[in-house]
Amino acid sequence: MAVPKRKVSSARQNKRRSNVWKLKVPALTRCSQCGSYKAPHRVCPTCGYYNSRKVVEVDQ
């Protein structure tokens, strides 16, 4: 079935599409031990601490 080409104005169409291309910023927190950035609720890859406890031995 044929559909009219300009049924929806281009401004209205672009407003609808505008949220599709927004990028999400990754959530990062500072490590309490070394101060480097890490993902929240994860062991710090730099020092191996989580919740102020040494959890993983990290080779340096």
Secondary structure, DSSP 8 states (H G I E B T S, - for coil): ----TTSS-HHHHHHHHGGGG-------EE-TTT--EE-TTS--TTT-EETTEE-S----
